[in-house]
Amino acid sequence: MNAPDLIQHHFQHSIKAKQATLDSLSDTIVDAGQLLAQALLNGHKILCCGNGGSAADAQHFSSELLNRYERERPSLPAIALTTDTSTITSIANDYDYKEIFSKQIRALGQTGDILLAISTSGNSWNVVKAIEAAHEKAMIVIALTGKDGGHMSDELHESDIELRIPVDVTARIQECHGLIIHCLCDLIDRELFGYD
């Protein structure tokens, strides 16, 4: 495949993945946005986690809330659990890498907070452990997954929401996660601040 055909291939597959996600998750994304907005209205916060590109997505989401998305508005409470390298490395060194998020959630999470847990495979053990810790704190989980949902899907409660991208290619799942994050930010802003 030559370079122009390769680019065409990537764009076409990204479009197909986004269309499949729209067709299967549109209403569920709205539900997730309303859940996040209600938690913020009730004085709670959002904790976010993931690994690699999903860590970047967690940080992206929290930065959009803490700073702003597309319009000027007050800062909103969100914490990416991926950013404190001293905490992450000490937990990984003293305990286990699987605990890097769960120990933070046990310290920072409160009943009514929401965990935004992100993994393209759904099989990141530290994110699975984060979900377990969130449930211990009576937090609700919104899981961004892909493929078959992996172990994360098995850990979710009825009150949680899974946004599972219906494709198997990691890059396409990440692209859809990014778009969902923007949708959630827009839904939160509209719910809290009434933008048209």
C-alpha positions in Angstrom: 0.0 0.0 0.0 1.5 3.4 -1.0 1.5 6.3 1.3 -1.6 8.2 0.0 -3.6 4.9 0.1 -2.4 4.3 3.6 -3.7 7.7 4.7 -7.0 7.1 2.9 -7.2 3.8 4.7 -6.7 5.3 8.2 -9.2 8.1 7.6 -11.9 5.8 6.2 -11.5 3.3 9.1 -11.6 6.1 11.6 -14.8 7.4 10.0 -16.4 3.9 10.1 -15.4 3.5 13.8 -16.9 6.8 14.7 -20.1 6.0 12.8 -20.4 2.6 14.5 -19.8 4.4 17.9 -22.4 7.0 17.1 -25.0 4.3 16.1 -24.4 2.2 19.2 -23.6 4.7 22.0 -25.3 8.0 21.3 -27.9 7.7 24.1 -25.4 6.2 26.5 -23.0 9.2 26.0 -25.9 11.5 26.9 -26.5 9.5 30.0 -22.9 9.7 31.0 -22.8 13.4 30.4 -25.8 13.9 32.6 -24.4 11.8 35.3 -21.1 13.7 35.3 -23.0 17.1 35.3 -25.2 16.0 38.2 -22.2 14.9 40.3 -20.6 18.3 39.7 -23.8 20.1 40.6 -23.9 18.1 43.8 -20.5 19.3 44.8 -18.6 16.1 43.8 -15.5 15.7 41.7 -14.3 13.4 38.9 -11.2 11.3 39.1 -9.7 10.0 35.9 -7.2 7.3 35.0 -5.7 5.2 32.2 -2.3 4.1 30.8 -0.3 5.4 27.9 -2.7 7.1 25.4 -5.5 6.5 27.9 -3.5 8.4 30.5 -3.2 11.3 28.0 -7.0 11.1 27.5 -7.6 11.2 31.3 -5.3 14.3 31.5 -7.1 15.8 28.5 -10.5 15.4 30.1 -9.4 16.8 33.5 -7.7 19.8 31.9 -10.8 20.6 29.9 -12.8 20.7 33.2 -10.2 22.5 35.3 -9.5 25.1 32.7 -12.2 25.4 30.1 -13.6 23.5 27.1 -14.8 25.9 24.4 -16.4 28.7 26.4 -15.4 30.8 29.4 -16.9 29.4 32.6 -15.8 28.5 36.2 -13.3 25.8 36.8 -14.7 22.3 37.5 -13.2 19.8 39.9 -11.4 16.9 38.1 -8.2 15.1 39.0 -6.1 13.0 36.6 -4.5 10.2 38.7 -1.8 9.8 36.1 0.2 13.0 36.8 1.9 12.7 40.1 5.1 10.7 39.3 6.3 10.6 42.9 3.1 9.0 44.1 2.9 6.7 41.1 6.5 5.5 41.3 6.4 5.1 45.1 3.2 3.0 45.0 4.6 0.9 42.1 7.9 0.4 44.0 6.6 -0.2 47.5 3.5 -2.2 46.5 2.6 -3.0 43.0 2.0 -1.2 39.7 -1.6 -2.6 39.8 -2.2 -0.3 42.8 -1.1 3.1 41.4 -4.6 4.3 40.9 -6.5 2.4 43.6 -4.4 3.7 46.4 -5.0 7.3 45.2 -8.8 6.7 45.0 -8.9 5.3 48.5 -7.3 8.6 49.7 -9.0 11.1 47.4 -12.3 9.5 46.4 -15.5 10.2 48.3 -19.1 8.9 48.0 -20.8 10.6 45.1 -17.6 11.2 43.1 -17.2 9.7 39.7 -14.3 7.6 38.3 -13.7 8.0 34.6 -11.7 4.8 33.9 -10.2 4.5 30.4 -8.7 1.5 28.7 -8.8 0.5 25.0 -8.7 -3.2 25.9 -10.5 -3.1 29.2 -7.8 -5.3 30.6 -5.5 -2.8 32.3 -5.2 -4.3 35.8 -4.4 -1.0 37.5 -7.7 0.4 36.0 -9.6 -2.7 37.1 -8.3 -2.2 40.6 -9.2 1.5 40.4 -12.8 0.4 39.6 -12.8 -1.9 42.6 -11.5 0.9 44.9 -14.1 3.4 43.5 -16.9 0.9 44.4 -15.5 0.6 47.9 -15.9 4.4 48.2 -19.5 4.3 46.8 -18.4 6.1 43.6 -20.0 5.7 40.2 -17.8 4.5 37.4 -17.9 5.6 33.8 -15.7 3.2 31.8 -14.4 4.0 28.3 -13.4 0.7 26.8 -13.2 -1.1 23.4 -13.1 -4.5 21.9 -15.1 -6.9 24.2 -14.8 -4.6 27.3 -12.3 -6.9 28.9 -12.1 -7.4 32.7 -13.3 -3.8 33.3 -16.7 -4.7 32.0 -17.0 -7.6 34.4 -16.3 -5.2 37.4 -19.0 -2.7 36.5 -22.2 -2.3 38.6 -25.7 -1.7 37.3 -25.4 2.0 38.3 -22.1 2.4 36.3 -21.9 3.3 32.6 -19.7 1.6 30.0 -18.9 3.4 26.7 -17.5 0.5 24.7 -16.2 1.3 21.3 -17.5 -1.4 18.9 -14.2 -2.0 17.1 -11.0 -4.0 17.7 -8.2 -1.7 16.5 -6.6 0.2 19.4 -5.9 3.4 17.3 -9.5 3.6 16.2 -10.7 3.1 19.8 -8.5 5.9 21.1 -9.8 8.2 18.4 -13.4 7.5 19.4 -12.5 7.9 23.1 -11.1 11.4 22.3 -14.4 12.4 20.5 -16.5 11.0 23.4 -14.4 13.1 25.9 -15.2 16.2 23.9 -18.9 15.2 23.8 -18.9 14.8 27.6 -17.2 18.2 28.1 -19.8 19.9 25.9 -22.7 18.1 27.7 -21.3 19.1 31.1 -21.0 22.7 30.0 -24.5 22.9 28.6 -26.0 21.2 31.6 -24.3 23.4 34.1 -24.1 26.7 32.3 -27.0 26.5 29.8 -25.1 27.2 26.5 -27.0 26.8 23.3 
